[in-house]
Amino acid sequence: MGCSILLLSIHVLSSVRQGGLLLPVLFAIYMDVLIERLRSCGLGCRLLDDFYGCLLYADDIVLLSHSLNAVRIMLDICDKFAIDFDVKFNSSKSVVMRIGPRFDVTCAPLFLCGCE
């Protein structure tokens, strides 16, 4: 009795559907690379030896740093990550919160994906 094998070429036109069971796992794999890049740059907040410069929950990301210059560098790392992994950050939903005695001092704009 013979065996035959059928091979098909499949073109992927979409990704995992929203709400799919595999989505959180795939997202975590992607984001682990970004977290490691941010951790290894030496910027962001640290408590003792633990890195807290990048906090993630679901599909939200928070960057924490002690200076605006460090945030700019961290945003550049996010931009590079987006290019490398074909990820899109929605800069229209992004906000910056400044805390401390100089919270209301005007500063140069921050950019993510080329948008202010």
C-alpha positions as CSV (number, residue, x, y, z in Angstrom):
1,M,0.0,0.0,0.0
2,G,1.5,3.3,-1.1
3,C,1.6,6.7,0.7
4,S,1.1,10.0,-0.9
5,I,1.9,13.3,0.5
6,L,0.2,16.5,-0.4
7,L,2.1,19.8,0.2
8,L,0.4,23.1,0.0
9,S,1.8,26.5,-0.1
10,I,-0.1,28.8,2.3
11,H,0.2,32.6,2.2
12,V,-0.5,34.1,5.6
13,L,-2.7,37.2,5.2
14,S,-3.5,37.8,8.8
15,S,-2.2,37.0,12.3
16,V,-3.7,35.4,15.4
17,R,-7.2,36.7,15.7
18,Q,-7.9,39.1,18.5
19,G,-8.8,37.2,21.7
20,G,-7.2,34.0,20.5
21,L,-5.8,31.7,23.1
22,L,-2.3,31.9,21.6
23,L,-2.1,35.7,21.5
24,P,-0.9,36.3,25.0
25,V,1.9,33.7,24.6
26,L,3.1,35.2,21.2
27,F,2.9,38.7,22.6
28,A,5.0,37.7,25.6
29,I,7.6,36.2,23.3
30,Y,7.8,39.4,21.2
31,M,7.9,41.7,24.2
32,D,10.6,39.7,25.9
33,V,13.0,40.9,23.2
34,L,12.0,44.5,23.8
35,I,12.3,44.2,27.6
36,E,15.8,42.7,27.2
37,R,16.8,45.5,24.9
38,L,15.6,48.2,27.3
39,R,17.1,46.4,30.3
40,S,20.5,46.1,28.6
41,C,20.7,49.8,27.6
42,G,21.3,50.6,31.3
43,L,18.5,53.2,31.5
44,G,15.1,53.1,33.2
45,C,14.2,52.7,36.8
46,R,15.8,50.1,39.0
47,L,15.1,49.0,42.5
48,L,18.0,47.2,44.1
49,D,19.1,45.0,41.2
50,D,15.7,44.6,39.6
51,F,14.7,46.4,36.4
52,Y,11.5,48.4,36.4
53,G,12.1,50.6,33.4
54,C,9.5,48.8,31.3
55,L,6.2,47.5,32.7
56,L,3.7,45.5,30.6
57,Y,0.1,44.5,31.1
58,A,-1.8,43.0,28.2
59,D,-0.9,45.2,25.2
60,D,0.0,48.3,27.3
61,I,3.6,49.3,27.9
62,V,4.9,51.8,30.5
63,L,8.4,53.2,30.3
64,L,9.8,54.6,33.6
65,S,12.9,56.7,33.8
66,H,14.5,59.4,35.9
67,S,15.1,61.8,32.9
68,L,13.5,62.9,29.7
69,N,16.8,62.2,27.8
70,A,16.7,58.6,29.0
71,V,13.0,58.3,27.9
72,R,14.0,59.6,24.4
73,I,16.7,56.9,24.2
74,M,14.2,54.2,25.4
75,L,11.7,55.4,22.8
76,D,14.4,55.1,20.1
77,I,14.9,51.5,21.2
78,C,11.2,50.9,20.9
79,D,11.3,52.4,17.4
80,K,14.1,50.1,16.4
81,F,12.2,47.1,17.9
82,A,9.1,48.1,15.9
83,I,11.1,48.0,12.7
84,D,12.9,44.8,13.4
85,F,9.8,42.9,14.4
86,D,7.2,44.6,12.3
87,V,5.3,45.9,15.3
88,K,3.3,49.1,15.3
89,F,3.0,51.3,18.3
90,N,0.0,53.6,18.3
91,S,1.5,57.0,19.1
92,S,-2.0,58.6,19.1
93,K,-2.8,56.6,22.2
94,S,0.5,57.3,23.9
95,V,0.9,59.8,26.7
96,V,3.7,61.2,28.8
97,M,3.3,61.9,32.5
98,R,5.9,64.0,34.2
99,I,6.1,63.7,38.0
100,G,7.9,65.9,40.5
101,P,8.5,69.6,41.2
102,R,9.2,70.4,37.6
103,F,6.1,68.6,36.2
104,D,4.8,71.8,34.5
105,V,8.1,72.9,32.9
106,T,7.9,72.9,29.1
107,C,10.3,70.4,27.4
108,A,11.2,69.4,23.9
109,P,8.7,66.9,22.4
110,L,9.1,63.2,22.6
111,F,8.7,61.1,19.4
112,L,7.5,57.5,18.9
113,C,7.4,56.1,15.4
114,G,8.1,59.5,14.0
115,C,5.1,61.1,15.7
116,E,5.0,63.5,18.6
